[in-house]
Amino acid sequence: MNLDPNVMTEYYYDDERKAIMVYRYHGKECLFCSNKEQTIYFKKFYICMPCIQSLPALQVFLERVECERAKEVKRTLSKKKKTTNRRKEALERLHKAIKENPKASQKELAKILGFSEAWVSKLIRNL
C-alpha cells in the first residue's frame, strides 16, 4: 500500500464486498498541500486559504459569494433606511390617534389614519 509507518489511517469494513478498506486519515489538513493552518471545510475536504487562492474557478466562486453577501447587506440597510422614516411617522400618528380615541378598535384606528388593518397591527406590535 506504500504507506509510511507514521501516516495515520482509517479502517472500514464493507459487508457487500467482504473487504477491509484502508484510507489515509486527513484530519484538518489541506487536501492539496497538507497545511494545517487556515483550513476551510469545503465539500467533505479541508482546503487551506493559499490553495483556494491558487484555484481560479474556486476563487471566482468565492468572489461571487462575497459580492452577493455585500449586496444583501446593502439591500437590508437600504430597506431599513427607507422604512424607518415612514414607520416613525406612522407610529407617531397612531400614538396620537390612540390618545385621542382610547376605546377605538384596530379597525376604527385604521379608518381614522387611512391605513390598512394589517399595517395598524404591525405598528401596534412595534409600540
VOBANU-674687 format. One line per field, with one value per residue (C-alpha): residue number from 1; residue in one letter; x, y, z. Coordinates in nm, 2 decimals, always signed. Each point is the difference from the previous one (the first is absolute). Layout:
! residues N
n: (NUM / ...) .
res: (a / ...) .
X: (X / ...) .
Y: (Y / ...) .
Z: (Z / ...) .
! end
This chain:
! residues 127
n: (1 / 2 / 3 / 4 / 5 / 6 / 7 / 8 / 9 / 10 / 11 / 12 / 13 / 14 / 15 / 16 / 17 / 18 / 19 / 20 / 21 / 22 / 23 / 24 / 25 / 26 / 27 / 28 / 29 / 30 / 31 / 32 / 33 / 34 / 35 / 36 / 37 / 38 / 39 / 40 / 41 / 42 / 43 / 44 / 45 / 46 / 47 / 48 / 49 / 50 / 51 / 52 / 53 / 54 / 55 / 56 / 57 / 58 / 59 / 60 / 61 / 62 / 63 / 64 / 65 / 66 / 67 / 68 / 69 / 70 / 71 / 72 / 73 / 74 / 75 / 76 / 77 / 78 / 79 / 80 / 81 / 82 / 83 / 84 / 85 / 86 / 87 / 88 / 89 / 90 / 91 / 92 / 93 / 94 / 95 / 96 / 97 / 98 / 99 / 100 / 101 / 102 / 103 / 104 / 105 / 106 / 107 / 108 / 109 / 110 / 111 / 112 / 113 / 114 / 115 / 116 / 117 / 118 / 119 / 120 / 121 / 122 / 123 / 124 / 125 / 126 / 127) .
res: (m / n / l / d / p / n / v / m / t / e / y / y / y / d / d / e / r / k / a / i / m / v / y / r / y / h / g / k / e / c / l / f / c / s / n / k / e / q / t / i / y / f / k / k / f / y / i / c / m / p / c / i / q / s / l / p / a / l / q / v / f / l / e / r / v / e / c / e / r / a / k / e / v / k / r / t / l / s / k / k / k / k / t / t / n / r / r / k / e / a / l / e / r / l / h / k / a / i / k / e / n / p / k / a / s / q / k / e / l / a / k / i / l / g / f / s / e / a / w / v / s / k / l / i / r / n / l) .
X: (+0.00 / +0.31 / -0.09 / +0.26 / -0.01 / -0.08 / -0.30 / -0.34 / -0.25 / -0.37 / -0.14 / -0.35 / -0.16 / -0.23 / -0.26 / -0.10 / +0.35 / +0.12 / +0.31 / +0.19 / +0.07 / +0.29 / +0.01 / +0.25 / -0.14 / +0.00 / -0.12 / -0.01 / +0.28 / -0.03 / -0.09 / +0.26 / +0.30 / -0.06 / +0.02 / -0.18 / -0.05 / -0.28 / -0.20 / -0.36 / -0.23 / -0.13 / -0.20 / +0.13 / +0.36 / +0.22 / +0.17 / +0.24 / -0.04 / +0.32 / -0.12 / -0.35 / +0.16 / +0.20 / -0.31 / -0.14 / -0.35 / -0.04 / +0.13 / -0.26 / -0.27 / +0.12 / +0.01 / -0.36 / -0.11 / +0.17 / -0.16 / -0.35 / +0.05 / +0.10 / -0.31 / -0.23 / +0.14 / -0.04 / -0.36 / -0.10 / +0.16 / -0.17 / -0.34 / +0.05 / +0.07 / -0.30 / -0.25 / +0.14 / -0.13 / -0.33 / -0.05 / +0.10 / -0.26 / -0.26 / +0.08 / -0.03 / -0.34 / -0.12 / +0.11 / -0.18 / -0.32 / +0.01 / +0.02 / -0.29 / -0.21 / +0.10 / -0.29 / +0.03 / +0.05 / +0.28 / -0.25 / -0.11 / +0.36 / +0.07 / -0.29 / +0.10 / +0.36 / -0.07 / +0.22 / -0.08 / -0.09 / +0.31 / +0.23 / -0.17 / +0.05 / +0.37 / +0.04 / -0.18 / +0.25 / +0.28 / -0.15) .
Y: (+0.00 / +0.22 / +0.18 / +0.13 / -0.13 / +0.35 / +0.05 / -0.01 / -0.23 / -0.08 / -0.35 / -0.09 / -0.34 / -0.03 / -0.28 / -0.02 / -0.04 / -0.18 / +0.21 / +0.22 / +0.34 / +0.22 / +0.37 / +0.26 / +0.22 / +0.36 / +0.18 / +0.38 / +0.02 / +0.14 / -0.25 / +0.14 / +0.11 / -0.16 / +0.34 / +0.00 / +0.38 / +0.22 / -0.30 / +0.02 / -0.30 / -0.01 / -0.29 / -0.27 / +0.12 / +0.25 / +0.26 / +0.27 / +0.36 / +0.01 / -0.30 / +0.16 / +0.32 / -0.20 / -0.17 / +0.25 / -0.16 / -0.02 / +0.35 / +0.13 / -0.19 / +0.15 / +0.35 / -0.05 / -0.12 / +0.30 / +0.24 / -0.15 / +0.03 / +0.37 / +0.06 / -0.16 / +0.21 / +0.31 / -0.10 / -0.05 / +0.33 / +0.19 / -0.16 / +0.09 / +0.36 / +0.03 / -0.15 / +0.17 / +0.35 / -0.13 / -0.23 / +0.28 / +0.24 / -0.28 / -0.09 / +0.36 / +0.04 / -0.33 / +0.11 / +0.33 / -0.18 / -0.24 / +0.29 / +0.18 / -0.32 / -0.23 / -0.24 / -0.03 / -0.34 / -0.09 / +0.02 / +0.35 / +0.12 / -0.13 / +0.21 / +0.31 / -0.02 / -0.12 / -0.31 / -0.36 / -0.21 / -0.21 / +0.30 / +0.12 / -0.34 / +0.01 / +0.35 / -0.10 / -0.29 / +0.25 / +0.23) .
Z: (+0.00 / +0.01 / +0.33 / +0.24 / +0.35 / +0.14 / -0.23 / +0.19 / -0.16 / +0.02 / -0.04 / -0.12 / -0.06 / -0.31 / +0.06 / -0.37 / -0.13 / +0.31 / +0.01 / +0.24 / -0.15 / +0.11 / -0.05 / +0.09 / +0.28 / -0.10 / +0.31 / -0.03 / -0.25 / -0.35 / -0.27 / -0.24 / +0.21 / +0.35 / +0.16 / +0.34 / +0.03 / -0.14 / -0.12 / -0.11 / -0.02 / -0.36 / -0.14 / +0.23 / -0.02 / +0.18 / -0.23 / +0.12 / -0.11 / -0.21 / -0.21 / -0.03 / -0.13 / -0.25 / -0.15 / -0.25 / -0.03 / +0.38 / +0.04 / -0.25 / +0.20 / +0.33 / -0.15 / -0.12 / +0.34 / +0.17 / -0.25 / +0.06 / +0.38 / -0.05 / -0.22 / +0.26 / +0.28 / -0.22 / -0.07 / +0.36 / +0.10 / -0.27 / +0.09 / +0.36 / -0.10 / -0.23 / +0.25 / +0.31 / -0.08 / -0.13 / +0.30 / +0.25 / -0.15 / +0.00 / +0.36 / +0.11 / -0.18 / +0.16 / +0.34 / -0.03 / -0.13 / +0.29 / +0.25 / -0.17 / -0.03 / +0.28 / -0.05 / -0.38 / -0.15 / -0.23 / -0.30 / +0.11 / +0.04 / -0.35 / -0.14 / +0.20 / -0.12 / -0.35 / +0.04 / -0.05 / +0.30 / -0.06 / +0.01 / +0.32 / +0.15 / -0.08 / +0.14 / +0.32 / +0.04 / -0.02 / +0.27) .
! end
